[in-house]
Amino acid sequence: MTEAERIEYLIKYLEGGSGQKFAERVGISTTAIHRIRKGDYGIRLKIDAILRAYPAINRRWLETGEGYPGDL
């Protein structure tokens, strides 16, 4: 699973598909979310913000795609 696919998965299951809600909760721009979803922009610099907003997410899964996403 690519970074874009992992973010898409989180947006779908955590915010009902709303990239805007996800972006607001994480504290990043909707433009950044759009670029991540397209695969144009990586998530490395956003991982800590995502995990602060959603602490149940498995860091290893978010970073590498290995393991289980967490208790979503």
GUTORKE-925229 format. One record per residue: residue number from 1; z, y, x of N, C-alpha, C in turn; residue in one letter. Coordinates in pm, 1 decimal. Each point is the difference from the previous one (the first is absolute). Example, Ala and Ser with C-alpha at 12.3 -4.5 7.8 and 13.67 -1.06 7.14 Angstrom:
GUTORKE-925229
NODE   n      npz      npy      npx     capz     capy     capx      cpz      cpy      cpx res
NODE   1    780.0   -569.0   1319.0      0.0    119.0    -89.0      0.0    120.0     90.0   A
NODE   2    -72.0    105.0    -35.0      6.0    119.0     82.0     73.0    109.0    -77.0   S
This chain:
GUTORKE-925229
NODE   n      npz      npy      npx     capz     capy     capx      cpz      cpy      cpx res
NODE   1      0.0   -117.5     84.8      0.0    117.5    -84.8      0.0    124.2     89.6   M
NODE   2    -90.7     91.4    -26.4     -9.2    122.9     79.0    110.7     98.0    -40.0   T
NODE   3     18.0    105.0     79.1     97.0    104.3    -35.7    -34.7     60.5   -135.0   E
NODE   4   -127.2     27.1    -21.2    -44.1     58.1   -126.9     33.7    -92.5   -117.0   A
NODE   5    -20.1   -128.5     18.1     31.4    -96.3   -105.7    150.0     -8.4    -25.4   E
NODE   6     80.2     10.1    106.3    145.4     -2.8    -17.5     47.8    123.5    -77.0   R
NODE   7    -54.6    115.4     32.9     37.0    122.2    -72.3    -45.6    -10.0   -145.4   I
NODE   8   -119.0    -50.2    -21.1    -50.9    -17.9   -137.4     92.9    -91.8    -79.2   E
NODE   9     44.6   -106.5     62.5     93.8    -93.6    -62.9    129.1     71.9    -39.3   Y
NODE  10     55.5     78.6     93.2    124.2     72.2    -28.6    -18.5    100.5   -112.9   L
NODE  11   -108.0     72.9      3.3    -26.0     98.9   -105.2    -11.5    -68.9   -135.5   I
NODE  12    -68.6   -111.2     -2.6    -16.7    -73.7   -125.7    133.4    -49.6    -54.9   K
NODE  13     80.8    -62.8     86.0    122.2    -62.4    -48.5    120.3     92.9     -8.1   Y
NODE  14     -0.1    105.7     77.8    115.3     89.9     -1.4    -20.3    121.7    -88.9   L
NODE  15   -123.9     44.7    -13.0    -26.2    122.2    -75.6   -109.4    -16.6   -105.2   E
NODE  16    -24.4   -123.3    -41.6    -95.8    -25.0   -106.3   -142.0     45.4     30.5   G
NODE  17    -33.8      9.2    128.7   -134.1     39.7     39.7    -16.3    147.7     29.8   G
NODE  18    106.4     77.6    -15.8     -8.6    144.1     21.2     24.0     37.5    146.2   S
NODE  19   -107.7     34.3     68.5     11.3     45.9    137.4     77.7    130.2      9.3   G
NODE  20    -12.4     84.2   -103.5     72.3    127.7     -1.5    151.0    -23.4     -5.0   Q
NODE  21     45.0    -90.1    -85.8    143.2    -30.7     -7.5     50.6    -57.7    131.8   K
NODE  22    -78.2    -89.7     58.7     37.4    -59.6    127.4     11.1    108.2    107.6   F
NODE  23    -99.5     86.6      6.8     -0.2    107.5     99.6    120.9     91.9    -17.3   A
NODE  24     30.1     36.9   -123.4    115.0     87.1    -26.0    130.7    -65.4     42.9   E
NODE  25     15.1   -125.5    -32.8    124.2    -69.5     34.5     16.2    -16.2    151.6   R
NODE  26   -111.1    -26.6     68.4      4.2    -18.1    144.9      9.0    134.8     71.8   V
NODE  27    -52.6    104.2    -63.7      3.4    132.7     60.2   -120.6     29.2     87.7   G
NODE  28   -114.4    -55.8    -39.8   -123.8     29.2     72.4   -104.5     47.9    -99.5   I
NODE  29   -107.2     54.6     51.1   -101.9     57.7    -87.8    -82.1   -108.0    -70.3   S
NODE  30    -53.5     37.0   -114.5    -88.1    -92.2    -70.8   -128.7    -21.5     79.2   T
NODE  31    -38.7     99.3     78.4   -117.5    -15.4     85.8     23.4   -110.2    103.0   T
NODE  32    119.5     -1.6     59.3     32.8   -105.6     96.5     -4.8   -136.9    -66.4   A
NODE  33     55.7    -11.4   -119.9     -3.3   -127.4    -72.8   -143.8    -41.5    -28.2   I
NODE  34    -80.7     93.7    -42.2   -140.5    -29.2    -28.4    -69.7    -52.7    124.8   H
NODE  35     24.0     63.8    113.9    -64.0    -42.7    125.0     51.7   -135.8     46.5   R
NODE  36    128.9    -26.5    -21.3     55.1   -131.5     33.7    -62.9   -106.7    -88.2   I
NODE  37    -11.1     28.6   -128.9    -57.8    -96.1    -93.7   -145.3    -31.4     33.7   R
NODE  38    -72.5     97.4     51.6   -139.2    -20.7     40.0    -11.6    -72.4    133.5   K
NODE  39    110.6     -5.4     74.3     -3.7    -63.6    130.8    -35.3     96.5    112.1   G
NODE  40     -6.6    129.4    -30.7    -35.0    101.0     99.8    119.3     43.9     84.2   D
NODE  41    119.7    -32.4    -45.5    121.2     53.9     60.4    104.3   -110.9      4.1   Y
NODE  42     64.3    -19.4    112.4    100.5   -105.3     13.5    135.5     42.2    -54.4   G
NODE  43     91.0    -95.9     -6.4    132.4     28.1    -55.9    109.5      8.4    105.2   I
NODE  44    -32.2    -20.9    125.1    103.2     -5.9    104.8     96.1    118.1     -2.7   R
NODE  45    -51.2    120.2    -17.0     85.5    118.7      0.4     74.9     17.8   -132.4   L
NODE  46    -36.1    -74.9   -100.1     60.5     12.3   -133.3     98.6   -111.2    -32.2   K
NODE  47     11.1   -100.1     86.2     82.1   -117.9    -29.2    145.3     37.1    -28.3   I
NODE  48     61.1     83.7     82.9    140.0     35.9    -22.1     19.1     72.1   -132.8   D
NODE  49    -92.0     88.4    -35.4      9.3     71.4   -127.9    -13.5    -97.1   -117.2   A
NODE  50    -90.5    -95.2     11.3    -18.5    -99.7   -106.1    126.5    -83.1    -15.7   I
NODE  51     58.7    -41.2    111.1    120.0    -83.6     -6.2    122.0     77.7    -48.6   L
NODE  52      6.3    129.5     25.9    109.5     81.3    -56.4    -12.1      8.1   -152.2   R
NODE  53   -122.3     15.3    -46.7    -23.5     10.5   -144.4     14.7   -134.4    -71.2   A
NODE  54    -34.9   -107.2     69.0      2.5   -134.8    -57.5     68.3    -95.0     98.8   Y
NODE  55    131.8      4.0      8.9     70.8    -78.7    101.7    -10.8   -151.5    -16.9   P
NODE  56    -43.8    -48.4   -114.2    -11.0   -144.4    -20.8   -126.3    -59.0     62.9   A
NODE  57    -89.5     85.2     49.3   -122.4    -48.8     62.7     32.0    -59.8    136.3   I
NODE  58    -61.2   -111.8     28.6     15.4    -68.7    127.6    -80.3     76.2    107.1   N
NODE  59     68.7     54.6    100.8    -66.0     78.5    105.6   -110.0    -80.0     69.6   R
NODE  60     29.1   -123.4     32.7    -98.4    -83.2     71.2   -127.3    -15.7    -82.2   R
NODE  61     16.1    -23.7   -129.5   -116.0    -13.7    -87.0    -78.4    131.4     -4.4   W
NODE  62     70.4    110.6    -13.4    -66.0    129.8     -8.1    -77.2     30.5    128.8   L
NODE  63     58.4    -31.9    113.3    -63.3     28.8    128.5   -113.9    -95.5     35.0   E
NODE  64     16.9   -127.9    -31.0    -96.1   -100.5     48.6    -68.7    -81.6   -107.5   T
NODE  65     54.7     -1.7   -119.2    -54.1    -85.6   -105.5     57.2   -140.3      3.7   G
NODE  66     87.3    -28.0     96.1     60.5   -132.5     11.8    127.7     -5.1    -80.1   E
NODE  67     25.3   -115.1    -60.7    122.0    -17.1    -77.1    -18.9     37.7   -145.5   G
NODE  68    108.8     37.1    -61.9      6.8     28.2   -143.1     23.3    149.8    -19.8   Y
NODE  69    -63.1     63.1   -101.6     14.3    144.1    -18.6    142.7     48.9    -23.0   P
NODE  70     84.8    -84.4    -55.5    136.1     41.1    -30.0     29.5    -16.4   -146.9   G
NODE  71    111.6     52.7    -42.5     42.1    -11.3   -139.8    -53.6    118.3    -79.3   D
NODE  72   -123.6    -14.6    -45.7    -63.2    106.8    -76.3     17.6    -29.1   -145.5   L
